[in-house]
Amino acid sequence: MKVAALLELFTVLPIDETIYEAFGRISSALALRGDAIGDSGEVIATLALMYDGEIITRDRHFSKIPHLKTISY
């Protein structure tokens, strides 16, 4: 019950062809610059960019991604 109530607070963002294409562009650009942050981080960053969101994080590697909004804690 408590888990279900907690999960209702979140929005599930769909991953479709548009997201896959954006991920490919972002991942490729980072790799070419020698700034890859790993697939998981790059997917998270792509979703944040595509859905005009922000990432709450301590990970500084997200600063390598242009236009990505982050909130440090």
CHARMM-style PDB file with segment names, atoms N, HN, CA, C and O in Angstrom:
ATOM      1  N   MET     1       0.816  -1.194   0.000  1.00  0.00      PROA
ATOM      2  CA  MET     1       0.000   0.000   0.000  1.00  0.00      PROA
ATOM      3  C   MET     1       0.862   1.261   0.000  1.00  0.00      PROA
ATOM      4  O   MET     1       0.616   2.173  -0.789  1.00  0.00      PROA
ATOM      5  N   LYS     2       1.867   1.326   0.873  1.00  0.00      PROA
ATOM      6  HN  LYS     2       2.067   0.585   1.514  1.00  0.00      PROA
ATOM      7  CA  LYS     2       2.700   2.519   0.946  1.00  0.00      PROA
ATOM      8  C   LYS     2       3.504   2.727  -0.335  1.00  0.00      PROA
ATOM      9  O   LYS     2       3.688   3.861  -0.777  1.00  0.00      PROA
ATOM     10  N   VAL     3       3.975   1.649  -0.922  1.00  0.00      PROA
ATOM     11  HN  VAL     3       3.825   0.728  -0.563  1.00  0.00      PROA
ATOM     12  CA  VAL     3       4.740   1.743  -2.164  1.00  0.00      PROA
ATOM     13  C   VAL     3       3.839   2.260  -3.283  1.00  0.00      PROA
ATOM     14  O   VAL     3       4.246   3.132  -4.050  1.00  0.00      PROA
ATOM     15  N   ALA     4       2.643   1.741  -3.379  1.00  0.00      PROA
ATOM     16  HN  ALA     4       2.312   1.033  -2.755  1.00  0.00      PROA
ATOM     17  CA  ALA     4       1.705   2.181  -4.417  1.00  0.00      PROA
ATOM     18  C   ALA     4       1.393   3.663  -4.246  1.00  0.00      PROA
ATOM     19  O   ALA     4       1.327   4.392  -5.236  1.00  0.00      PROA
ATOM     20  N   ALA     5       1.204   4.116  -3.032  1.00  0.00      PROA
ATOM     21  HN  ALA     5       1.258   3.523  -2.228  1.00  0.00      PROA
ATOM     22  CA  ALA     5       0.921   5.530  -2.778  1.00  0.00      PROA
ATOM     23  C   ALA     5       2.111   6.395  -3.173  1.00  0.00      PROA
ATOM     24  O   ALA     5       1.938   7.478  -3.731  1.00  0.00      PROA
ATOM     25  N   LEU     6       3.303   5.923  -2.887  1.00  0.00      PROA
ATOM     26  HN  LEU     6       3.444   5.043  -2.433  1.00  0.00      PROA
ATOM     27  CA  LEU     6       4.506   6.662  -3.265  1.00  0.00      PROA
ATOM     28  C   LEU     6       4.649   6.740  -4.779  1.00  0.00      PROA
ATOM     29  O   LEU     6       4.970   7.799  -5.318  1.00  0.00      PROA
ATOM     30  N   LEU     7       4.415   5.638  -5.460  1.00  0.00      PROA
ATOM     31  HN  LEU     7       4.153   4.778  -5.022  1.00  0.00      PROA
ATOM     32  CA  LEU     7       4.555   5.611  -6.914  1.00  0.00      PROA
ATOM     33  C   LEU     7       3.553   6.524  -7.617  1.00  0.00      PROA
ATOM     34  O   LEU     7       3.818   6.991  -8.724  1.00  0.00      PROA
ATOM     35  N   GLU     8       2.424   6.778  -6.998  1.00  0.00      PROA
ATOM     36  HN  GLU     8       2.209   6.398  -6.098  1.00  0.00      PROA
ATOM     37  CA  GLU     8       1.434   7.685  -7.585  1.00  0.00      PROA
ATOM     38  C   GLU     8       1.933   9.119  -7.643  1.00  0.00      PROA
ATOM     39  O   GLU     8       1.361   9.939  -8.361  1.00  0.00      PROA
ATOM     40  N   LEU     9       2.976   9.436  -6.910  1.00  0.00      PROA
ATOM     41  HN  LEU     9       3.441   8.770  -6.327  1.00  0.00      PROA
ATOM     42  CA  LEU     9       3.540  10.788  -6.917  1.00  0.00      PROA
ATOM     43  C   LEU     9       4.413  11.048  -8.137  1.00  0.00      PROA
ATOM     44  O   LEU     9       4.765  12.193  -8.420  1.00  0.00      PROA
ATOM     45  N   PHE    10       4.762   9.989  -8.857  1.00  0.00      PROA
ATOM     46  HN  PHE    10       4.476   9.059  -8.628  1.00  0.00      PROA
ATOM     47  CA  PHE    10       5.687  10.096  -9.982  1.00  0.00      PROA
ATOM     48  C   PHE    10       4.958   9.995 -11.314  1.00  0.00      PROA
ATOM     49  O   PHE    10       3.903   9.370 -11.422  1.00  0.00      PROA
ATOM     50  N   THR    11       5.538  10.619 -12.312  1.00  0.00      PROA
ATOM     51  HN  THR    11       6.395  11.127 -12.225  1.00  0.00      PROA
ATOM     52  CA  THR    11       5.052  10.525 -13.677  1.00  0.00      PROA
ATOM     53  C   THR    11       6.002   9.632 -14.459  1.00  0.00      PROA
ATOM     54  O   THR    11       7.217   9.825 -14.412  1.00  0.00      PROA
ATOM     55  N   VAL    12       5.469   8.676 -15.164  1.00  0.00      PROA
ATOM     56  HN  VAL    12       4.482   8.518 -15.202  1.00  0.00      PROA
ATOM     57  CA  VAL    12       6.290   7.808 -16.006  1.00  0.00      PROA
ATOM     58  C   VAL    12       6.410   8.481 -17.362  1.00  0.00      PROA
ATOM     59  O   VAL    12       5.411   8.767 -18.022  1.00  0.00      PROA
ATOM     60  N   LEU    13       7.651   8.731 -17.768  1.00  0.00      PROA
ATOM     61  HN  LEU    13       8.463   8.499 -17.232  1.00  0.00      PROA
ATOM     62  CA  LEU    13       7.895   9.386 -19.047  1.00  0.00      PROA
ATOM     63  C   LEU    13       8.089   8.327 -20.121  1.00  0.00      PROA
ATOM     64  O   LEU    13       8.919   7.430 -19.969  1.00  0.00      PROA
ATOM     65  N   PRO    14       7.335   8.425 -21.196  1.00  0.00      PROA
ATOM     66  CA  PRO    14       7.478   7.422 -22.255  1.00  0.00      PROA
ATOM     67  C   PRO    14       8.790   7.604 -23.014  1.00  0.00      PROA
ATOM     68  O   PRO    14       9.258   8.722 -23.231  1.00  0.00      PROA
ATOM     69  N   ILE    15       9.358   6.487 -23.405  1.00  0.00      PROA
ATOM     70  HN  ILE    15       8.978   5.579 -23.229  1.00  0.00      PROA
ATOM     71  CA  ILE    15      10.556   6.507 -24.245  1.00  0.00      PROA
ATOM     72  C   ILE    15      10.135   5.986 -25.610  1.00  0.00      PROA
ATOM     73  O   ILE    15       9.795   4.814 -25.776  1.00  0.00      PROA
ATOM     74  N   ASP    16      10.166   6.888 -26.580  1.00  0.00      PROA
ATOM     75  HN  ASP    16      10.441   7.840 -26.446  1.00  0.00      PROA
ATOM     76  CA  ASP    16       9.755   6.519 -27.925  1.00  0.00      PROA
ATOM     77  C   ASP    16      10.889   6.803 -28.909  1.00  0.00      PROA
ATOM     78  O   ASP    16      12.014   7.091 -28.500  1.00  0.00      PROA
ATOM     79  N   GLU    17      10.594   6.722 -30.185  1.00  0.00      PROA
ATOM     80  HN  GLU    17       9.680   6.488 -30.517  1.00  0.00      PROA
ATOM     81  CA  GLU    17      11.612   6.907 -31.210  1.00  0.00      PROA
ATOM     82  C   GLU    17      12.272   8.285 -31.125  1.00  0.00      PROA
ATOM     83  O   GLU    17      13.468   8.413 -31.387  1.00  0.00      PROA
ATOM     84  N   THR    18      11.520   9.297 -30.768  1.00  0.00      PROA
ATOM     85  HN  THR    18      10.548   9.193 -30.554  1.00  0.00      PROA
ATOM     86  CA  THR    18      12.073  10.644 -30.623  1.00  0.00      PROA
ATOM     87  C   THR    18      13.140  10.681 -29.527  1.00  0.00      PROA
ATOM     88  O   THR    18      14.185  11.310 -29.689  1.00  0.00      PROA
ATOM     89  N   ILE    19      12.870  10.014 -28.432  1.00  0.00      PROA
ATOM     90  HN  ILE    19      12.021   9.503 -28.300  1.00  0.00      PROA
ATOM     91  CA  ILE    19      13.828   9.953 -27.325  1.00  0.00      PROA
ATOM     92  C   ILE    19      15.056   9.158 -27.745  1.00  0.00      PROA
ATOM     93  O   ILE    19      16.184   9.561 -27.461  1.00  0.00      PROA
ATOM     94  N   TYR    20      14.846   8.025 -28.424  1.00  0.00      PROA
ATOM     95  HN  TYR    20      13.930   7.698 -28.655  1.00  0.00      PROA
ATOM     96  CA  TYR    20      15.983   7.220 -28.892  1.00  0.00      PROA
ATOM     97  C   TYR    20      16.898   8.031 -29.809  1.00  0.00      PROA
ATOM     98  O   TYR    20      18.122   7.970 -29.686  1.00  0.00      PROA
ATOM     99  N   GLU    21      16.304   8.782 -30.716  1.00  0.00      PROA
ATOM    100  HN  GLU    21      15.310   8.831 -30.815  1.00  0.00      PROA
ATOM    101  CA  GLU    21      17.094   9.586 -31.646  1.00  0.00      PROA
ATOM    102  C   GLU    21      17.869  10.679 -30.914  1.00  0.00      PROA
ATOM    103  O   GLU    21      19.042  10.913 -31.204  1.00  0.00      PROA
ATOM    104  N   ALA    22      17.215  11.344 -29.971  1.00  0.00      PROA
ATOM    105  HN  ALA    22      16.262  11.154 -29.735  1.00  0.00      PROA
ATOM    106  CA  ALA    22      17.885  12.389 -29.193  1.00  0.00      PROA
ATOM    107  C   ALA    22      19.019  11.790 -28.361  1.00  0.00      PROA
ATOM    108  O   ALA    22      20.102  12.368 -28.268  1.00  0.00      PROA
ATOM    109  N   PHE    23      18.763  10.631 -27.760  1.00  0.00      PROA
ATOM    110  HN  PHE    23      17.883  10.161 -27.836  1.00  0.00      PROA
ATOM    111  CA  PHE    23      19.801   9.943 -26.999  1.00  0.00      PROA
ATOM    112  C   PHE    23      21.007   9.656 -27.888  1.00  0.00      PROA
ATOM    113  O   PHE    23      22.147   9.873 -27.477  1.00  0.00      PROA
ATOM    114  N   GLY    24      20.764   9.178 -29.086  1.00  0.00      PROA
ATOM    115  HN  GLY    24      19.838   9.002 -29.420  1.00  0.00      PROA
ATOM    116  CA  GLY    24      21.854   8.881 -30.016  1.00  0.00      PROA
ATOM    117  C   GLY    24      22.685  10.117 -30.324  1.00  0.00      PROA
ATOM    118  O   GLY    24      23.914  10.055 -30.342  1.00  0.00      PROA
ATOM    119  N   ARG    25      22.019  11.234 -30.565  1.00  0.00      PROA
ATOM    120  HN  ARG    25      21.020  11.285 -30.551  1.00  0.00      PROA
ATOM    121  CA  ARG    25      22.742  12.481 -30.859  1.00  0.00      PROA
ATOM    122  C   ARG    25      23.565  12.937 -29.657  1.00  0.00      PROA
ATOM    123  O   ARG    25      24.732  13.302 -29.802  1.00  0.00      PROA
ATOM    124  N   ILE    26      22.962  12.917 -28.479  1.00  0.00      PROA
ATOM    125  HN  ILE    26      22.014  12.620 -28.361  1.00  0.00      PROA
ATOM    126  CA  ILE    26      23.642  13.370 -27.261  1.00  0.00      PROA
ATOM    127  C   ILE    26      24.810  12.437 -26.932  1.00  0.00      PROA
ATOM    128  O   ILE    26      25.918  12.895 -26.655  1.00  0.00      PROA
ATOM    129  N   SER    27      24.556  11.143 -26.964  1.00  0.00      PROA
ATOM    130  HN  SER    27      23.655  10.771 -27.190  1.00  0.00      PROA
ATOM    131  CA  SER    27      25.589  10.167 -26.638  1.00  0.00      PROA
ATOM    132  C   SER    27      26.764  10.261 -27.606  1.00  0.00      PROA
ATOM    133  O   SER    27      27.923  10.214 -27.195  1.00  0.00      PROA
ATOM    134  N   SER    28      26.458  10.394 -28.885  1.00  0.00      PROA
ATOM    135  HN  SER    28      25.516  10.433 -29.219  1.00  0.00      PROA
ATOM    136  CA  SER    28      27.498  10.506 -29.900  1.00  0.00      PROA
ATOM    137  C   SER    28      28.330  11.770 -29.712  1.00  0.00      PROA
ATOM    138  O   SER    28      29.558  11.726 -29.791  1.00  0.00      PROA
ATOM    139  N   ALA    29      27.669  12.886 -29.465  1.00  0.00      PROA
ATOM    140  HN  ALA    29      26.671  12.922 -29.401  1.00  0.00      PROA
ATOM    141  CA  ALA    29      28.382  14.154 -29.271  1.00  0.00      PROA
ATOM    142  C   ALA    29      29.307  14.080 -28.055  1.00  0.00      PROA
ATOM    143  O   ALA    29      30.444  14.548 -28.104  1.00  0.00      PROA
ATOM    144  N   LEU    30      28.812  13.491 -26.970  1.00  0.00      PROA
ATOM    145  HN  LEU    30      27.888  13.111 -26.930  1.00  0.00      PROA
ATOM    146  CA  LEU    30      29.638  13.356 -25.771  1.00  0.00      PROA
ATOM    147  C   LEU    30      30.839  12.447 -26.038  1.00  0.00      PROA
ATOM    148  O   LEU    30      31.956  12.751 -25.618  1.00  0.00      PROA
ATOM    149  N   ALA    31      30.612  11.347 -26.726  1.00  0.00      PROA
ATOM    150  HN  ALA    31      29.705  11.100 -27.066  1.00  0.00      PROA
ATOM    151  CA  ALA    31      31.698  10.404 -27.024  1.00  0.00      PROA
ATOM    152  C   ALA    31      32.756  11.054 -27.911  1.00  0.00      PROA
ATOM    153  O   ALA    31      33.952  10.876 -27.681  1.00  0.00      PROA
ATOM    154  N   LEU    32      32.328  11.799 -28.910  1.00  0.00      PROA
ATOM    155  HN  LEU    32      31.356  11.943 -29.096  1.00  0.00      PROA
ATOM    156  CA  LEU    32      33.278  12.463 -29.813  1.00  0.00      PROA
ATOM    157  C   LEU    32      34.146  13.478 -29.075  1.00  0.00      PROA
ATOM    158  O   LEU    32      35.303  13.690 -29.435  1.00  0.00      PROA
ATOM    159  N   ARG    33      33.584  14.103 -28.044  1.00  0.00      PROA
ATOM    160  HN  ARG    33      32.643  13.931 -27.751  1.00  0.00      PROA
ATOM    161  CA  ARG    33      34.340  15.075 -27.243  1.00  0.00      PROA
ATOM    162  C   ARG    33      35.154  14.410 -26.142  1.00  0.00      PROA
ATOM    163  O   ARG    33      35.945  15.069 -25.467  1.00  0.00      PROA
ATOM    164  N   GLY    34      34.964  13.115 -25.960  1.00  0.00      PROA
ATOM    165  HN  GLY    34      34.321  12.580 -26.509  1.00  0.00      PROA
ATOM    166  CA  GLY    34      35.642  12.423 -24.869  1.00  0.00      PROA
ATOM    167  C   GLY    34      34.992  12.682 -23.528  1.00  0.00      PROA
ATOM    168  O   GLY    34      35.648  12.577 -22.491  1.00  0.00      PROA
ATOM    169  N   ASP    35      33.697  13.023 -23.531  1.00  0.00      PROA
ATOM    170  HN  ASP    35      33.165  13.109 -24.373  1.00  0.00      PROA
ATOM    171  CA  ASP    35      32.969  13.376 -22.316  1.00  0.00      PROA
ATOM    172  C   ASP    35      31.825  12.425 -21.984  1.00  0.00      PROA
ATOM    173  O   ASP    35      30.914  12.800 -21.245  1.00  0.00      PROA
ATOM    174  N   ALA    36      31.851  11.204 -22.513  1.00  0.00      PROA
ATOM    175  HN  ALA    36      32.591  10.900 -23.113  1.00  0.00      PROA
ATOM    176  CA  ALA    36      30.761  10.262 -22.246  1.00  0.00      PROA
ATOM    177  C   ALA    36      30.569  10.083 -20.744  1.00  0.00      PROA
ATOM    178  O   ALA    36      31.535  10.017 -19.984  1.00  0.00      PROA
ATOM    179  N   ILE    37      29.295  10.006 -20.327  1.00  0.00      PROA
ATOM    180  HN  ILE    37      28.510  10.060 -20.945  1.00  0.00      PROA
ATOM    181  CA  ILE    37      29.007   9.833 -18.901  1.00  0.00      PROA
ATOM    182  C   ILE    37      28.360   8.490 -18.620  1.00  0.00      PROA
ATOM    183  O   ILE    37      28.001   8.201 -17.478  1.00  0.00      PROA
ATOM    184  N   GLY    38      28.207   7.673 -19.641  1.00  0.00      PROA
ATOM    185  HN  GLY    38      28.498   7.908 -20.569  1.00  0.00      PROA
ATOM    186  CA  GLY    38      27.595   6.351 -19.482  1.00  0.00      PROA
ATOM    187  C   GLY    38      26.148   6.368 -19.942  1.00  0.00      PROA
ATOM    188  O   GLY    38      25.466   7.391 -19.871  1.00  0.00      PROA
ATOM    189  N   ASP    39      25.699   5.225 -20.412  1.00  0.00      PROA
ATOM    190  HN  ASP    39      26.253   4.395 -20.470  1.00  0.00      PROA
ATOM    191  CA  ASP    39      24.356   5.129 -20.982  1.00  0.00      PROA
ATOM    192  C   ASP    39      23.257   5.574 -20.025  1.00  0.00      PROA
ATOM    193  O   ASP    39      22.353   6.310 -20.421  1.00  0.00      PROA
ATOM    194  N   SER    40      23.326   5.137 -18.779  1.00  0.00      PROA
ATOM    195  HN  SER    40      24.060   4.540 -18.458  1.00  0.00      PROA
ATOM    196  CA  SER    40      22.255   5.480 -17.831  1.00  0.00      PROA
ATOM    197  C   SER    40      22.152   6.989 -17.637  1.00  0.00      PROA
ATOM    198  O   SER    40      21.062   7.558 -17.699  1.00  0.00      PROA
ATOM    199  N   GLY    41      23.283   7.626 -17.405  1.00  0.00      PROA
ATOM    200  HN  GLY    41      24.168   7.163 -17.355  1.00  0.00      PROA
ATOM    201  CA  GLY    41      23.284   9.075 -17.223  1.00  0.00      PROA
ATOM    202  C   GLY    41      22.834   9.804 -18.470  1.00  0.00      PROA
ATOM    203  O   GLY    41      22.146  10.822 -18.394  1.00  0.00      PROA
ATOM    204  N   GLU    42      23.225   9.280 -19.617  1.00  0.00      PROA
ATOM    205  HN  GLU    42      23.784   8.453 -19.679  1.00  0.00      PROA
ATOM    206  CA  GLU    42      22.857   9.919 -20.875  1.00  0.00      PROA
ATOM    207  C   GLU    42      21.367   9.764 -21.166  1.00  0.00      PROA
ATOM    208  O   GLU    42      20.755  10.673 -21.728  1.00  0.00      PROA
ATOM    209  N   VAL    43      20.777   8.641 -20.798  1.00  0.00      PROA
ATOM    210  HN  VAL    43      21.274   7.903 -20.341  1.00  0.00      PROA
ATOM    211  CA  VAL    43      19.326   8.467 -20.959  1.00  0.00      PROA
ATOM    212  C   VAL    43      18.585   9.420 -20.023  1.00  0.00      PROA
ATOM    213  O   VAL    43      17.618  10.064 -20.428  1.00  0.00      PROA
ATOM    214  N   ILE    44      19.032   9.508 -18.790  1.00  0.00      PROA
ATOM    215  HN  ILE    44      19.818   8.985 -18.461  1.00  0.00      PROA
ATOM    216  CA  ILE    44      18.405  10.417 -17.820  1.00  0.00      PROA
ATOM    217  C   ILE    44      18.491  11.849 -18.329  1.00  0.00      PROA
ATOM    218  O   ILE    44      17.503  12.583 -18.289  1.00  0.00      PROA
ATOM    219  N   ALA    45      19.656  12.249 -18.804  1.00  0.00      PROA
ATOM    220  HN  ALA    45      20.459  11.653 -18.836  1.00  0.00      PROA
ATOM    221  CA  ALA    45      19.838  13.597 -19.328  1.00  0.00      PROA
ATOM    222  C   ALA    45      18.953  13.845 -20.541  1.00  0.00      PROA
ATOM    223  O   ALA    45      18.361  14.917 -20.672  1.00  0.00      PROA
ATOM    224  N   THR    46      18.862  12.865 -21.425  1.00  0.00      PROA
ATOM    225  HN  THR    46      19.343  11.995 -21.319  1.00  0.00      PROA
ATOM    226  CA  THR    46      18.018  13.001 -22.616  1.00  0.00      PROA
ATOM    227  C   THR    46      16.565  13.217 -22.222  1.00  0.00      PROA
ATOM    228  O   THR    46      15.898  14.102 -22.758  1.00  0.00      PROA
ATOM    229  N   LEU    47      16.078  12.419 -21.297  1.00  0.00      PROA
ATOM    230  HN  LEU    47      16.620  11.700 -20.861  1.00  0.00      PROA
ATOM    231  CA  LEU    47      14.693  12.583 -20.848  1.00  0.00      PROA
ATOM    232  C   LEU    47      14.465  13.960 -20.252  1.00  0.00      PROA
ATOM    233  O   LEU    47      13.448  14.596 -20.531  1.00  0.00      PROA
ATOM    234  N   ALA    48      15.397  14.427 -19.434  1.00  0.00      PROA
ATOM    235  HN  ALA    48      16.223  13.910 -19.206  1.00  0.00      PROA
ATOM    236  CA  ALA    48      15.260  15.746 -18.829  1.00  0.00      PROA
ATOM    237  C   ALA    48      15.233  16.837 -19.899  1.00  0.00      PROA
ATOM    238  O   ALA    48      14.429  17.766 -19.822  1.00  0.00      PROA
ATOM    239  N   LEU    49      16.096  16.728 -20.877  1.00  0.00      PROA
ATOM    240  HN  LEU    49      16.750  15.974 -20.940  1.00  0.00      PROA
ATOM    241  CA  LEU    49      16.123  17.718 -21.953  1.00  0.00      PROA
ATOM    242  C   LEU    49      14.856  17.678 -22.798  1.00  0.00      PROA
ATOM    243  O   LEU    49      14.279  18.721 -23.105  1.00  0.00      PROA
ATOM    244  N   MET    50      14.430  16.502 -23.167  1.00  0.00      PROA
ATOM    245  HN  MET    50      14.899  15.654 -22.918  1.00  0.00      PROA
ATOM    246  CA  MET    50      13.277  16.366 -24.061  1.00  0.00      PROA
ATOM    247  C   MET    50      11.958  16.739 -23.386  1.00  0.00      PROA
ATOM    248  O   MET    50      11.024  17.188 -24.050  1.00  0.00      PROA
ATOM    249  N   TYR    51      11.881  16.555 -22.075  1.00  0.00      PROA
ATOM    250  HN  TYR    51      12.640  16.191 -21.535  1.00  0.00      PROA
ATOM    251  CA  TYR    51      10.655  16.885 -21.351  1.00  0.00      PROA
ATOM    252  C   TYR    51      10.790  18.182 -20.553  1.00  0.00      PROA
ATOM    253  O   TYR    51       9.980  18.469 -19.672  1.00  0.00      PROA
ATOM    254  N   ASP    52      11.828  18.962 -20.876  1.00  0.00      PROA
ATOM    255  HN  ASP    52      12.486  18.728 -21.592  1.00  0.00      PROA
ATOM    256  CA  ASP    52      12.074  20.253 -20.236  1.00  0.00      PROA
ATOM    257  C   ASP    52      12.073  20.136 -18.714  1.00  0.00      PROA
ATOM    258  O   ASP    52      11.439  20.921 -18.009  1.00  0.00      PROA
ATOM    259  N   GLY    53      12.799  19.138 -18.235  1.00  0.00      PROA
ATOM    260  HN  GLY    53      13.314  18.501 -18.808  1.00  0.00      PROA
ATOM    261  CA  GLY    53      12.873  18.900 -16.800  1.00  0.00      PROA
ATOM    262  C   GLY    53      14.225  19.284 -16.225  1.00  0.00      PROA
ATOM    263  O   GLY    53      15.096  19.797 -16.927  1.00  0.00      PROA
ATOM    264  N   GLU    54      14.378  19.030 -14.962  1.00  0.00      PROA
ATOM    265  HN  GLU    54      13.670  18.614 -14.392  1.00  0.00      PROA
ATOM    266  CA  GLU    54      15.626  19.269 -14.247  1.00  0.00      PROA
ATOM    267  C   GLU    54      16.027  17.983 -13.533  1.00  0.00      PROA
ATOM    268  O   GLU    54      15.186  17.156 -13.178  1.00  0.00      PROA
ATOM    269  N   ILE    55      17.317  17.841 -13.335  1.00  0.00      PROA
ATOM    270  HN  ILE    55      18.000  18.513 -13.623  1.00  0.00      PROA
ATOM    271  CA  ILE    55      17.837  16.678 -12.617  1.00  0.00      PROA
ATOM    272  C   ILE    55      18.342  17.151 -11.258  1.00  0.00      PROA
ATOM    273  O   ILE    55      19.133  18.090 -11.169  1.00  0.00      PROA
ATOM    274  N   ILE    56      17.884  16.501 -10.222  1.00  0.00      PROA
ATOM    275  HN  ILE    56      17.241  15.738 -10.294  1.00  0.00      PROA
ATOM    276  CA  ILE    56      18.394  16.770  -8.882  1.00  0.00      PROA
ATOM    277  C   ILE    56      19.485  15.745  -8.640  1.00  0.00      PROA
ATOM    278  O   ILE    56      19.223  14.543  -8.613  1.00  0.00      PROA
ATOM    279  N   THR    57      20.725  16.226  -8.461  1.00  0.00      PROA
ATOM    280  HN  THR    57      20.939  17.203  -8.482  1.00  0.00      PROA
ATOM    281  CA  THR    57      21.851  15.296  -8.420  1.00  0.00      PROA
ATOM    282  C   THR    57      23.047  15.870  -7.684  1.00  0.00      PROA
ATOM    283  O   THR    57      23.163  17.080  -7.490  1.00  0.00      PROA
ATOM    284  N   ARG    58      23.918  14.985  -7.285  1.00  0.00      PROA
ATOM    285  HN  ARG    58      23.824  14.002  -7.443  1.00  0.00      PROA
ATOM    286  CA  ARG    58      25.244  15.358  -6.782  1.00  0.00      PROA
ATOM    287  C   ARG    58      26.309  15.101  -7.845  1.00  0.00      PROA
ATOM    288  O   ARG    58      27.454  15.529  -7.700  1.00  0.00      PROA
ATOM    289  N   ASP    59      25.927  14.402  -8.912  1.00  0.00      PROA
ATOM    290  HN  ASP    59      24.997  14.054  -9.030  1.00  0.00      PROA
ATOM    291  CA  ASP    59      26.870  14.013  -9.949  1.00  0.00      PROA
ATOM    292  C   ASP    59      27.224  15.194 -10.837  1.00  0.00      PROA
ATOM    293  O   ASP    59      26.367  15.749 -11.525  1.00  0.00      PROA
ATOM    294  N   ARG    60      28.474  15.566 -10.814  1.00  0.00      PROA
ATOM    295  HN  ARG    60      29.170  15.115 -10.255  1.00  0.00      PROA
ATOM    296  CA  ARG    60      28.923  16.721 -11.594  1.00  0.00      PROA
ATOM    297  C   ARG    60      29.068  16.415 -13.078  1.00  0.00      PROA
ATOM    298  O   ARG    60      29.172  17.334 -13.890  1.00  0.00      PROA
ATOM    299  N   HSD    61      29.076  15.140 -13.440  1.00  0.00      PROA
ATOM    300  HN  HSD    61      28.991  14.393 -12.780  1.00  0.00      PROA
ATOM    301  CA  HSD    61      29.258  14.812 -14.854  1.00  0.00      PROA
ATOM    302  C   HSD    61      28.110  15.307 -15.716  1.00  0.00      PROA
ATOM    303  O   HSD    61      28.271  15.437 -16.929  1.00  0.00      PROA
ATOM    304  N   PHE    62      26.953  15.587 -15.120  1.00  0.00      PROA
ATOM    305  HN  PHE    62      26.823  15.481 -14.134  1.00  0.00      PROA
ATOM    306  CA  PHE    62      25.841  16.122 -15.903  1.00  0.00      PROA
ATOM    307  C   PHE    62      26.144  17.524 -16.439  1.00  0.00      PROA
ATOM    308  O   PHE    62      25.492  17.983 -17.377  1.00  0.00      PROA
ATOM    309  N   SER    63      27.121  18.198 -15.853  1.00  0.00      PROA
ATOM    310  HN  SER    63      27.650  17.825 -15.092  1.00  0.00      PROA
ATOM    311  CA  SER    63      27.483  19.537 -16.334  1.00  0.00      PROA
ATOM    312  C   SER    63      28.121  19.475 -17.724  1.00  0.00      PROA
ATOM    313  O   SER    63      28.263  20.510 -18.376  1.00  0.00      PROA
ATOM    314  N   LYS    64      28.502  18.302 -18.182  1.00  0.00      PROA
ATOM    315  HN  LYS    64      28.386  17.462 -17.652  1.00  0.00      PROA
ATOM    316  CA  LYS    64      29.085  18.136 -19.516  1.00  0.00      PROA
ATOM    317  C   LYS    64      28.032  18.233 -20.618  1.00  0.00      PROA
ATOM    318  O   LYS    64      28.375  18.296 -21.799  1.00  0.00      PROA
ATOM    319  N   ILE    65      26.763  18.246 -20.244  1.00  0.00      PROA
ATOM    320  HN  ILE    65      26.484  18.195 -19.285  1.00  0.00      PROA
ATOM    321  CA  ILE    65      25.690  18.219 -21.232  1.00  0.00      PROA
ATOM    322  C   ILE    65      25.096  19.616 -21.371  1.00  0.00      PROA
ATOM    323  O   ILE    65      24.470  20.126 -20.441  1.00  0.00      PROA
ATOM    324  N   PRO    66      25.293  20.234 -22.540  1.00  0.00      PROA
ATOM    325  CA  PRO    66      24.791  21.600 -22.747  1.00  0.00      PROA
ATOM    326  C   PRO    66      23.273  21.701 -22.565  1.00  0.00      PROA
ATOM    327  O   PRO    66      22.522  20.809 -22.960  1.00  0.00      PROA
ATOM    328  N   HSD    67      22.851  22.788 -21.968  1.00  0.00      PROA
ATOM    329  HN  HSD    67      23.461  23.513 -21.647  1.00  0.00      PROA
ATOM    330  CA  HSD    67      21.436  23.148 -21.791  1.00  0.00      PROA
ATOM    331  C   HSD    67      20.695  22.282 -20.774  1.00  0.00      PROA
ATOM    332  O   HSD    67      19.497  22.473 -20.564  1.00  0.00      PROA
ATOM    333  N   LEU    68      21.379  21.348 -20.149  1.00  0.00      PROA
ATOM    334  HN  LEU    68      22.352  21.194 -20.320  1.00  0.00      PROA
ATOM    335  CA  LEU    68      20.729  20.503 -19.142  1.00  0.00      PROA
ATOM    336  C   LEU    68      20.646  21.273 -17.832  1.00  0.00      PROA
ATOM    337  O   LEU    68      21.646  21.795 -17.339  1.00  0.00      PROA
ATOM    338  N   LYS    69      19.448  21.337 -17.280  1.00  0.00      PROA
ATOM    339  HN  LYS    69      18.635  20.913 -17.681  1.00  0.00      PROA
ATOM    340  CA  LYS    69      19.248  22.018 -16.001  1.00  0.00      PROA
ATOM    341  C   LYS    69      19.422  21.021 -14.857  1.00  0.00      PROA
ATOM    342  O   LYS    69      18.800  19.959 -14.843  1.00  0.00      PROA
ATOM    343  N   THR    70      20.275  21.380 -13.903  1.00  0.00      PROA
ATOM    344  HN  THR    70      20.780  22.242 -13.915  1.00  0.00      PROA
ATOM    345  CA  THR    70      20.500  20.515 -12.745  1.00  0.00      PROA
ATOM    346  C   THR    70      20.329  21.311 -11.476  1.00  0.00      PROA
ATOM    347  O   THR    70      20.534  22.524 -11.443  1.00  0.00      PROA
ATOM    348  N   ILE    71      19.952  20.610 -10.441  1.00  0.00      PROA
ATOM    349  HN  ILE    71      19.786  19.624 -10.467  1.00  0.00      PROA
ATOM    350  CA  ILE    71      19.848  21.165  -9.091  1.00  0.00      PROA
ATOM    351  C   ILE    71      20.766  20.322  -8.220  1.00  0.00      PROA
ATOM    352  O   ILE    71      20.575  19.113  -8.093  1.00  0.00      PROA
ATOM    353  N   SER    72      21.759  20.963  -7.623  1.00  0.00      PROA
ATOM    354  HN  SER    72      21.915  21.945  -7.727  1.00  0.00      PROA
ATOM    355  CA  SER    72      22.678  20.236  -6.746  1.00  0.00      PROA
ATOM    356  C   SER    72      22.151  20.207  -5.330  1.00  0.00      PROA
ATOM    357  O   SER    72      21.442  21.113  -4.892  1.00  0.00      PROA
ATOM    358  N   TYR    73      22.504  19.161  -4.629  1.00  0.00      PROA
ATOM    359  HN  TYR    73      23.079  18.425  -4.985  1.00  0.00      PROA
ATOM    360  CA  TYR    73      22.138  19.073  -3.217  1.00  0.00      PROA
ATOM    361  C   TYR    73      23.310  18.610  -2.413  1.00  0.00      PROA
ATOM    362  OT1 TYR    73      23.207  18.471  -1.195  1.00  0.00      PROA
TER     363      TYR     73
END
